[in-house]
């Protein structure tokens, strides 16, 4: 999803999936806790939410990583306090066909796309099983499919996994660097104006991140997500100043 890799710890969980190394930093579980504490009522609900976040974020990052590998990169995945990060060995970047604008856009789209694909498969399976469905509007705008599932732990897991897949993908498509949408916006703006593209992408990121942070806080009165987006606005502001571009900043 974003930012740099955290240092390795003895508490890291390491494994390989489809030949791609995966590392889970312990702060990933803290992030999951902060995102979902309001829906946790007992130990089972904690485990269900953690499983939904783990699967949803991992599928998202696998979308990035598998696309990177298709372009000739050597990727690995890190799950940590800001979600997930699919990285690759920079030594091979110049040799890859994915190093151009189109390749970078497709790599960025592959993460949300993987989550949306899993959500669609879940939707088809649940509908095929004969369960009713409805649209739940997240706040004032984000439509999230919801299902009238049996009152069971399995139903809770499916419901929460569907939510994570869709919501995580939508949030990542916001034009805020270094989220997927921010990286796509930067590539597009660079194609439109190679000289001013980076500066404009940072300005867009600052305004979008600040707007999300303010809206989220006043809409849901929670602190963690506004702090995350506030930090993204701040980091883009600092990066913009460091670039020394002329303009209002």
N, C-alpha and C positions, 0 to 999 in steps of 0.2 A: 504494500500500500504506500508507505512513505518513510522518509528519513533514513538515517544510517543504521547499520547493524549494531546491536548492543554487544558488549564484551561477553565472551563465553564464561559460563559458571559451571560449577560441579552439579548444580541442580537442573541443568539443561536436559531436556528429553530429545534424544537423537534417533532418527530412523530414516529409512529410504522408502520412497513411494514412486513406483514406475521408473526406477532408476535415478530419481532426483533426491538428493540429500535434503532432509528437513530437520530443522532445529527449533525446539520450542523453549523459549526463555521463560523462566518462572514468572516474570512480570506480565506475561500474556494472560495468566489466570487471574491476576489482580485486575487487569483491564476488563475481563469478562465479568468479574464480580461487580465492578463499579458500574458497568453498563446495565446489569440485570438485577441488582440487589432488590429492586422494588417488586419483583415478581417471585422472589424466593421466600417460600413459607416453611420448608423443611429440607432435610438433607437430599431427598430425592429430587426436589425441584431445582436445587443447586446443581446436582449432577446432570440433570436434563438440560438446563441452560448452558452449562459448560460444554456439554457434548454438541449442542446445536451451534454454538459460537465456534468451537474447534473445527467441526466439519465444514461449516459455511465459509469460514475464513480460509481454511486449507484448500477447499475447492476453488475459491477465488484465485489464490496464489498459484495453484496448479495450472489454471488457465493461462496465466502469464508465463509460467516456467515451461510448459509444454510448447507454447508458441515460440518462446526463445530458443528452445532446443530444435524446433523445426527450422529455424533460421540459421542454425549452426552454432549457437552459443552453448556454453556449459553452465547451466543454471543451478541454483540452490535456493532454498526457501528458509526464511526465518520468521517465526511467529513471536511477537513481543508486545511491548506495552502500547504501541500505536497500531496494532492489528497484525499485518503481515507485510513481508517484503520479499520479492523475488529478485535475486541478484544474478549476475553472470561475471565471468572472468573478462575484465576489460582488455586483456592482452589479445583476445581474439575478436574484439568488436569490429575493428577495421576490415576484417576479412569476411564478415557476415553480410548477407544481403538484407538483414533486418536493421542495419545501421542507418538506412535512409529514412526520410519522413514517413513514408507509407508503412514501412516495417515497424517503426516505433509506435505509430497510431494503432496498428493491428495488435501489437503486443499489449498496449494499454487497454484496448477494448476487450481483449481475451479474458481478462480477470472478471469483470462484471458479466461478460457473456457466459462464462462457465457457471457462475452462480444463477443466472437467469435460466440456463438450460436445466440445471438440477431442479430449480423451482418448477419449471414446466413439466419435467418428468414426474415430480411428486404430485403435481396437479392432475396429470393424466391418470396416474395410478389411483389416486384417491377418488376421482370421479368415476373411473372404471369399476371401483369397488362399491359404487352406489351411494356414496356419501354426498350430502348437499354442500353447496358452496355459497359464499357471499363475498362482497368486497368490503374490507374495512379501511376507512380512510384515515391514514396515519396523520393525526393533527388536522390540518386543513387542506391537505392536498395529495399525499402519497397513497395511491391505492394499493393495498396489500391483500391478496387473496386469503380468505379465511375459510375454514371448513367446519361443518358440524360433525365432528368426529366423536366416536365413543369416549366416554369419560374414563380415560385410561392414561397411563404414563406414556404408552406408545403414541397415543394421539397428541399428547402434549409435546413430545419430541418432534413429531412431524410438523405440528403447527409452528413451533418455535424455529425449526430449521428452515421452513418456508419463509418465515419472517426475516431471518438473518440473511438468507440468500438474496432476497429482493431488496431489503433496506440497505444492506452493505453495498450492493452494486449501485443503487441509486446515489447514495452518499458519495461513493468513489467517483461517480461521473460528474460531480460538481466541478466547475472550472477553477479549482483551487490547487495550485502547485504545492507539493508534488503528488497529489492524488491523481488517479488515472485521467479524470476529466481535465485537470490542470495541465498534465503533460500533453494531452491531445490539443488543448487550446494553445499551448505554446508552439507546437509544431505548425498548427494552422496559421497563427499570427506571424511566425517566422517566414512562412511561405508568402504571406501577403506583404510583409515588410521585413526584410532580413536585418535591417539596421535597428528598427524599433520593436521588433517582435518580442524579445525577452522582457524589455521594460514594460510593454503593454500587458504581457501575461502576468507579470508581478503585480501591476496595478489592479488588474482584474481579480487576481487571487486575494489581494488585501480586502477589496470591497466585498467580494463574495463570502470570504471566511468571516469577516466581521458581521455581515448580515445574518449568516447562519447562526453564529454565536449568540447574537442579540435575540433573534427570533426564538431559538431553542430555549433560552433561559426564561423568557417571558411566557412562552407557550406551555412549558412543562416544569418550570421551576427546579430544574436539576443543574448540577454544576459541572459534571465530568465532560460531557460533550461540548458545552460552551467553552470550557477551558482548552480542550483540544483544538477547536477551531480558532479560538483566540490566539493560541500559540502559533497556529499556521499563519494567521494574519500578521502577527508580530515577526515571525521568521522571514516572511516575504518582504516586509517593510525593511528589516535589517539588510536583507540581501539586495534590495533595490538601492538603498543608500550606499552599500559597498560597491555596487556597479558604477556609481558616480554619474548616472545618466542625467542629462539636463531635464528639467521639468519642475513640477510643483514641489517635489521632495528633494 
